């Protein structure tokens, strides 16, 4: 019966992103608010990238990872924000089938890569604090490049699997996605074919990725805390821990929101405000990351101070 119904309906060629309401009225105030957030995200991450590139004192593994985190945040936010802003302003927005698939693919690549990159940053902090004598060897430039490349590779593999499973489903009924971008669960809910395998694959992959990377981060910090507690001087303990606080905050925000969204069954996530949490990790977290590292990291603050001091002298 289901196969016959699929044969008798025409496949969708576009989707409608309902955004934050199905009505046609524009929402100028939310549009302006999120436009400011997006522009802050672009300015903050681009400035941090340029600062790290321009300052020789920041050419270390930790800041190499931080620069790549800013690149990911820029790409991640730019994949979602333009369509979301249009949906705010227009009320609803048509997106082509291929455009939706492209957005979903890129979104999955950058989201997954960021999870693995945060785990690599935890390994960097573990090596720096627990094995400082081996740090130049264990975190050589080649190792750092491999860790970043591996993060992108893992993102691409996961995204190809997720996109392949999601867009081989039959879509010939409603084309209204109750979201502001092409996310997996809202898309799968529109499919007219059986989605059991797709939901199982999505839940399994997301659970494995979030579970393994977050467990690696937790184990790294367990060793880091154990090492810090063995430092005799209070000043030494504070200095060692201060290099980790920004990363701990960023990790908590990222894994908390993504686990809430993707590491639980779809029937359970439907009980919660999916859009509100999505706004947090697609708009707010990419904006907050450069602010967290700039405000809480002494070396970054010193670099900004030197640049501002130089400009003051020139003027």
C-alpha positions in Angstrom: 0.0 0.0 0.0 2.8 2.4 0.9 4.7 1.6 -2.2 1.6 2.2 -4.4 1.0 5.5 -2.7 4.6 6.5 -3.4 4.2 5.6 -7.1 1.0 7.6 -7.4 2.5 10.9 -6.1 5.1 13.2 -7.6 8.4 13.8 -5.9 8.9 17.2 -4.3 11.2 19.7 -6.0 11.3 22.2 -3.2 10.7 22.6 0.5 9.2 25.5 2.5 11.0 26.5 5.6 8.4 27.7 8.0 11.0 29.3 10.3 9.4 30.7 13.4 5.8 30.8 12.3 3.7 29.7 9.4 2.2 33.2 8.9 3.3 35.5 6.1 3.9 38.5 8.3 7.5 39.6 8.4 9.2 39.6 11.8 11.4 42.7 11.7 12.6 42.8 15.3 13.8 39.1 15.4 15.4 39.6 12.0 17.4 42.7 13.2 18.3 40.9 16.4 19.6 37.8 14.7 21.3 39.9 12.0 23.3 41.7 14.7 24.2 38.3 16.2 25.3 36.9 12.8 27.4 40.0 12.0 29.0 39.8 15.5 29.8 36.2 14.8 31.4 37.1 11.5 33.4 40.0 12.9 34.5 38.2 16.1 35.7 35.0 14.4 37.3 36.8 11.4 39.1 39.1 13.8 40.4 36.2 15.9 41.6 34.4 12.8 43.5 37.6 11.6 44.9 38.2 15.1 46.3 34.7 15.4 47.7 34.9 11.9 49.4 38.2 12.5 50.8 37.6 16.0 53.9 35.4 16.0 53.4 34.7 19.8 50.2 33.0 19.0 51.7 30.6 16.5 51.3 27.6 18.9 49.3 24.4 18.6 46.6 25.7 20.9 46.0 28.8 18.8 46.3 26.8 15.6 43.3 24.8 16.8 41.5 27.9 18.0 41.9 29.5 14.6 40.4 26.5 12.9 37.6 26.5 15.4 36.8 30.1 14.3 36.9 29.0 10.7 34.4 26.2 11.5 32.2 28.6 13.4 32.2 31.1 10.4 31.3 28.3 7.9 28.8 26.8 10.3 26.9 30.0 10.9 27.1 31.1 7.3 25.5 27.8 6.2 22.4 28.4 8.4 22.1 32.2 9.0 21.2 33.5 5.5 18.3 31.2 5.0 17.2 31.7 8.6 17.3 35.5 8.3 15.2 35.4 5.2 12.6 33.2 6.9 12.5 35.7 9.8 11.8 38.5 7.3 9.5 36.8 4.8 7.6 34.5 7.2 8.4 31.4 5.1 11.0 30.6 2.5 11.1 28.2 -0.4 14.3 26.2 -0.8 15.0 23.8 -3.7 15.4 20.1 -3.0 19.1 20.2 -4.0 19.6 23.4 -2.0 18.1 21.7 1.0 20.4 18.7 0.5 23.4 21.0 0.2 22.6 22.9 3.3 22.1 19.7 5.3 25.4 18.2 4.0 27.4 21.3 4.9 25.7 21.7 8.3 26.5 18.1 9.2 30.1 18.5 8.0 30.9 21.5 10.1 28.9 20.4 13.2 30.7 17.0 13.2 34.1 18.5 12.5 33.7 20.9 15.4 33.0 18.1 17.8 36.2 16.3 16.8 38.2 19.5 16.8 37.1 20.2 20.4 38.3 16.7 21.3 41.7 17.5 19.6 41.9 20.7 21.6 41.4 18.7 24.8 44.2 16.4 23.8 46.4 19.4 23.2 45.7 20.7 26.8 46.3 17.2 28.2 49.7 16.9 26.4 50.7 20.5 27.5 49.9 19.9 31.2 50.5 16.2 31.7 53.5 15.7 29.4 55.1 19.1 28.9 58.5 17.7 28.0 57.0 15.7 25.1 54.7 18.5 24.0 56.9 19.7 21.1 57.0 16.2 19.7 53.5 15.0 20.5 52.0 18.3 19.2 54.3 19.0 16.2 52.9 21.0 13.3 52.4 17.8 11.3 50.4 16.2 14.1 48.2 19.4 14.5 47.5 19.4 10.7 46.6 15.7 10.8 44.2 16.3 13.8 42.5 19.1 12.0 42.3 17.2 8.7 41.0 14.2 10.6 38.2 16.3 12.1 37.1 17.5 8.6 37.4 13.9 7.2 35.2 12.6 10.0 32.7 15.4 9.3 32.6 14.5 5.6 32.1 10.8 6.2 29.3 11.3 8.7 27.7 13.9 6.5 27.8 11.7 3.4 26.1 8.9 5.3 23.5 11.1 6.9 22.7 13.0 3.7 22.6 9.8 1.7 20.1 8.1 4.0 18.0 11.2 4.4 17.7 12.2 0.8 17.1 8.7 -0.6 13.7 8.7 1.2 10.6 9.5 -0.7 9.2 12.9 -0.3 5.9 13.4 -2.1 3.5 14.7 0.6 3.8 17.9 2.6 6.8 20.0 1.8 6.6 22.3 4.8 9.6 21.9 7.1 8.7 23.1 10.6 12.2 24.6 11.1 14.4 27.5 10.0 16.9 25.3 8.2 17.1 21.8 6.7 17.8 19.6 9.7 17.6 15.8 9.8 14.6 15.0 12.1 12.2 17.6 10.7 13.1 16.4 7.2 12.7 12.7 8.0 9.3 13.4 9.5 8.0 14.5 6.1 9.1 11.3 4.3 6.3 9.1 2.9 8.5 6.0 3.0 9.5 3.9 6.1 11.9 5.9 8.2 12.8 3.3 10.9 16.3 2.6 9.5 17.0 6.3 8.9 16.1 7.2 12.5 18.2 4.3 13.8 21.2 5.3 11.7 20.9 8.9 12.8 20.5 8.1 16.4 23.4 5.6 16.3 25.9 7.8 14.5 25.1 10.9 16.5 25.3 8.9 19.8 28.6 7.3 18.8 30.2 10.6 17.7 28.9 12.7 20.6 29.5 9.9 23.1 33.1 9.1 22.0 34.3 12.6 21.6 32.8 13.8 24.9 34.1 10.8 26.7 37.6 11.6 25.3 37.3 15.2 26.5 36.2 14.0 30.0 39.1 11.5 30.3 41.5 14.2 29.2 40.3 16.6 31.8 40.3 13.9 34.5 44.1 13.5 33.9 44.5 17.2 33.6 42.8 17.9 37.0 44.7 15.1 38.6 48.0 16.6 37.4 47.0 20.2 38.4 46.2 19.0 41.9 49.7 17.6 42.3 51.2 21.1 41.6 52.5 22.4 44.9 52.1 26.2 44.4 48.7 27.8 44.2 50.0 30.2 41.5 51.1 27.2 39.4 47.8 25.5 39.7 45.9 28.7 38.7 48.2 29.2 35.7 47.7 25.6 34.5 44.0 25.7 35.0 43.6 29.1 33.3 44.7 27.7 30.0 41.7 25.2 30.1 38.8 27.3 31.4 37.8 28.8 28.0 37.9 25.4 26.4 35.8 23.8 29.2 33.1 26.5 28.7 33.0 26.1 24.9 32.9 22.2 25.2 30.1 22.4 27.8 28.0 24.6 25.6 28.6 22.6 22.4 28.2 19.1 23.7 25.3 20.1 26.0 23.2 21.5 23.1 24.1 18.9 20.5 23.5 15.9 22.8 20.1 17.5 23.7 19.2 17.7 20.0 20.7 14.5 18.4 21.8 11.9 21.0 18.3 10.9 22.0 15.4 9.2 20.2 13.3 11.4 17.8 10.1 10.7 19.8 11.7 12.2 22.9 13.2 15.3 21.2 9.8 16.1 19.8 8.7 16.9 23.3 11.2 19.7 23.6 11.5 23.2 22.0 13.8 22.1 19.1 13.9 25.5 17.4 15.0 27.3 20.6 17.9 24.9 21.2 18.8 25.1 17.5 19.0 28.9 17.7 21.4 28.5 20.6 24.0 26.3 18.8 23.5 27.7 15.3 23.6 31.4 16.2 24.6 32.0 19.8 27.5 29.5 20.3 29.5 30.6 17.1 29.1 34.2 18.4 30.2 33.3 21.9 33.3 31.2 21.1 35.6 34.1 20.1 34.2 36.3 22.9 35.0 33.5 25.5 38.5 33.0 24.2 39.2 36.8 23.9 37.8 37.7 27.4 39.2 34.8 29.3 42.6 34.1 27.6 45.5 36.3 28.8 47.6 35.9 25.7 44.7 36.8 23.4 43.9 39.9 25.5 47.6 40.9 25.5 47.7 40.5 21.7 44.6 42.8 21.4 46.2 45.3 23.8 49.4 45.4 21.8 47.5 46.0 18.5 45.3 48.7 20.1 48.4 50.3 21.7 50.2 50.3 18.3 47.2 52.0 16.7 47.0 54.6 19.5 50.7 55.4 19.0 50.3 55.8 15.2 47.3 58.0 15.6 
